[in-house]
């Protein structure tokens, strides 16, 4: 699915995080491979992850010690989401320290200011809990009781027909966050209730063909990174193919869009940076790459989608 030139671009020395993920996830090299070991070691020394870690306070937070969520897109929660995507794990002392501090800041909370499950869907912090859980699973906390409690809660509050509702809005594609957390956890580590919620959630997304929900919403048809808590069709493709639905014919519309967006040189652009439009005063946009130009992160994610379908 990927030309030699595109792979060579992805495994360039400038971004060892992308190099590491390409070697392991796309090319299937084991962690013991010398190239993989060298790339992983350099993630904290060169490139995006190294730059983010330089801004980290020695106590484990970014920007403010009293808020993990604000300012939006540059504080602790948002930096942790990106670092999880860049291949870092809890074996790194700095990541382990920040994960423990982050969980004390309660990103996994079930409702406003509480650790007690709140099943009043108008008060649920579904997005923040979902994106934090997904990142913590990727960091290696998938069997931590705090994380598993939240995963079980996602299964408990799932709509019986599949999917989730954010702030009582009714099940919708924007409420992808619990499915993202469940997809990050290997199937063998999901409980029966988690697996049922993942399957019914996936079925809801497939019923919508990853894009059908009321009026056409233009940002869903553009590819972004960081995604933060937003949805777009590439997010949907990543979720469904990682859950094993790559051969479902209802992905055809999304796959056609993916093919249409592919450049003649085999790469994909970063279409836009979230939030689209003029950000609010408390929002500080954050990006690793330039919108409108070829993106290593988008290209890698797109190729991983195609690789799962091909295999």
MORA-V259321 format. One record per residue. N is the residue number from 1. RES is the residue in one letter. PHI is phi in whole degrees, -180 to 180 (none if undefined). NEAR is the number of other C-alpha atoms within 10 Angstrom. D_LAST is the distance of its C-alpha to the last C-alpha in whole Angstrom. Layout:
# MORA-V259321
n=(N,N)
res=(RES,RES)
phi=(PHI,PHI)
near=(NEAR,NEAR)
d_last=(D_LAST,D_LAST)
This chain:
# MORA-V259321
n=(1,2,3,4,5,6,7,8,9,10,11,12,13,14,15,16,17,18,19,20,21,22,23,24,25,26,27,28,29,30,31,32,33,34,35,36,37,38,39,40,41,42,43,44,45,46,47,48,49,50,51,52,53,54,55,56,57,58,59,60,61,62,63,64,65,66,67,68,69,70,71,72,73,74,75,76,77,78,79,80,81,82,83,84,85,86,87,88,89,90,91,92,93,94,95,96,97,98,99,100,101,102,103,104,105,106,107,108,109,110,111,112,113,114,115,116,117,118,119,120,121,122,123,124,125,126,127,128,129,130,131,132,133,134,135,136,137,138,139,140,141,142,143,144,145,146,147,148,149,150,151,152,153,154,155,156,157,158,159,160,161,162,163,164,165,166,167,168,169,170,171,172,173,174,175,176,177,178,179,180,181,182,183,184,185,186,187,188,189,190,191,192,193,194,195,196,197,198,199,200,201,202,203,204,205,206,207,208,209,210,211,212,213,214,215,216,217,218,219,220,221,222,223,224,225,226,227,228,229,230,231,232,233,234,235,236,237,238,239,240,241,242,243,244,245,246,247,248,249,250,251,252,253,254,255,256,257,258,259,260,261,262,263,264,265,266,267,268,269,270,271,272,273,274,275,276,277,278,279,280,281,282,283,284,285,286,287,288,289,290,291,292,293,294,295,296,297,298,299,300,301,302,303,304,305,306,307,308,309,310,311)
res=(X,X,X,X,X,X,X,X,X,X,X,X,X,X,X,X,X,X,X,X,X,X,X,X,X,X,X,X,X,X,X,X,X,X,X,X,X,X,X,X,X,X,X,X,X,X,X,X,X,X,X,X,X,X,X,X,X,X,X,X,X,X,X,X,X,X,X,X,X,X,X,X,X,X,X,X,X,X,X,X,X,X,X,X,X,X,X,X,X,X,X,X,X,X,X,X,X,X,X,X,X,X,X,X,X,X,X,X,X,X,X,X,X,X,X,X,X,X,X,X,X,X,X,X,X,X,X,X,X,X,X,X,X,X,X,X,X,X,X,X,X,X,X,X,X,X,X,X,X,X,X,X,X,X,X,X,X,X,X,X,X,X,X,X,X,X,X,X,X,X,X,X,X,X,X,X,X,X,X,X,X,X,X,X,X,X,X,X,X,X,X,X,X,X,X,X,X,X,X,X,X,X,X,X,X,X,X,X,X,X,X,X,X,X,X,X,X,X,X,X,X,X,X,X,X,X,X,X,X,X,X,X,X,X,X,X,X,X,X,X,X,X,X,X,X,X,X,X,X,X,X,X,X,X,X,X,X,X,X,X,X,X,X,X,X,X,X,X,X,X,X,X,X,X,X,X,X,X,X,X,X,X,X,X,X,X,X,X,X,X,X,X,X,X,X,X,X,X,X,X,X,X,X,X,X,X,X,X,X,X,X)
phi=(none,-116,-73,-59,-64,-68,-62,-60,-65,-68,-95,-60,-73,-70,-127,-61,-65,-68,-60,-61,-67,-66,-62,-87,-87,-93,-95,73,-77,-75,-62,-79,-63,-56,-62,-65,-62,-67,-62,-64,-63,-80,-56,-86,-110,-138,92,-60,-63,-61,-65,-66,-65,-65,-86,-77,-69,-55,-83,111,-117,-120,70,-136,-84,-105,-143,-85,-108,-121,-70,-61,84,-128,-90,-54,-54,-70,-69,-66,-60,-68,-62,-64,-73,-93,92,-81,-139,-72,-69,-85,-54,-65,-69,-62,-63,-68,-62,-66,-64,-59,-68,-68,-78,67,-72,-93,-57,-84,-147,-55,68,-142,-104,-93,-52,-117,-89,-78,-63,-75,-115,-81,-90,-67,-70,-66,-66,-67,-70,-67,-64,-58,-65,-65,-62,-67,-74,112,-101,-63,-108,-69,-56,-66,-74,-65,-60,-71,-62,-67,-65,-58,-65,-66,-98,-61,-64,-56,-92,105,92,-136,-119,-102,54,68,-82,89,-59,-158,-67,-64,-90,-87,-61,-63,-64,-63,-67,-66,-67,-71,-86,-55,-55,-64,-101,-85,-72,-61,-68,-63,-65,-62,-67,-65,-67,-69,-64,-62,-63,-63,-64,-69,-58,-85,53,69,-150,-83,-162,66,-73,-63,-114,-50,-60,-65,-96,-116,-98,-129,-160,-63,-78,60,-113,-83,-113,-149,-67,-67,-57,-61,-64,-60,-63,-69,-73,-70,-86,97,-104,-64,-99,-77,-63,-74,-86,-59,-60,-64,-69,-65,-64,-60,-65,-63,-82,-70,-74,-58,-87,89,-102,-124,-84,-81,-72,-160,-114,-83,-81,-72,86,-75,-74,-68,-63,-88,-101,-119,-56,-134,-145,-95,-131,-98,-61,88,-121,-57,-119,-69,-68,-64,-63,-62,-62,-65,-68,-66,-59,-65,-66,-65,-67,-66,-93)
near=(9,16,11,10,12,16,20,13,16,25,20,11,16,15,21,28,29,26,28,28,23,22,21,16,14,19,13,10,16,13,13,9,11,11,15,20,13,14,22,21,14,20,24,19,15,16,17,21,24,17,13,16,20,12,12,17,14,12,11,18,24,27,16,14,14,10,15,25,18,18,19,18,21,21,20,27,27,23,22,27,23,21,22,21,19,22,17,22,21,18,10,11,10,16,19,17,15,22,24,12,17,21,17,11,17,17,19,26,23,22,19,12,9,11,11,10,15,17,13,11,17,13,14,20,19,22,21,20,23,26,24,28,30,26,24,27,22,22,23,16,20,23,14,11,10,14,21,20,13,20,27,17,18,26,24,15,18,21,17,13,12,19,29,29,21,20,16,12,11,13,19,18,25,18,22,27,26,30,30,23,26,29,24,19,23,12,15,8,13,19,14,13,15,23,17,16,28,27,18,18,27,25,18,20,25,19,14,16,20,25,22,14,14,8,7,10,12,8,17,19,18,19,25,28,22,25,18,20,17,19,22,20,23,24,20,25,25,19,23,28,21,18,21,14,19,23,14,13,11,17,22,14,14,18,19,10,14,21,14,10,17,15,11,7,10,18,24,26,22,21,19,20,21,21,19,10,8,9,11,10,8,10,14,15,17,17,17,15,19,14,16,12,13,19,21,22,22,21,21,23,20,22,22,22,22,21,17,18,15,10,7)
d_last=(11,14,17,19,21,19,18,21,23,21,22,25,28,29,27,26,24,21,21,21,18,16,17,15,13,11,12,12,16,18,21,23,22,25,24,22,25,27,25,25,29,30,28,32,34,32,31,30,30,33,35,34,35,39,39,39,42,43,43,40,40,40,42,44,45,46,43,39,38,41,41,38,35,37,38,36,34,32,32,31,28,27,28,25,22,24,22,26,27,30,30,32,35,36,33,34,37,36,34,37,39,37,36,40,40,39,35,34,37,37,40,43,44,43,41,42,40,41,40,41,39,41,41,38,36,33,31,33,32,28,27,29,28,24,26,27,24,22,26,25,28,25,28,31,33,34,30,30,33,32,28,30,32,29,29,32,33,30,31,31,29,27,27,29,33,34,38,38,37,35,31,29,26,28,28,25,26,26,22,21,23,21,18,19,20,17,17,20,22,23,26,26,27,25,22,24,25,21,20,23,23,19,21,24,22,20,23,24,21,21,24,27,30,33,34,32,31,31,30,26,25,26,24,25,25,27,26,29,29,28,25,24,21,19,19,19,15,15,16,14,11,12,13,10,12,9,10,13,16,18,16,17,20,18,15,18,20,18,18,21,22,20,23,24,23,19,20,21,25,26,27,30,31,32,34,35,38,41,41,43,46,44,40,40,36,34,32,30,29,31,31,30,29,26,24,22,21,20,18,16,15,14,12,10,10,9,6,5,5,4,0)
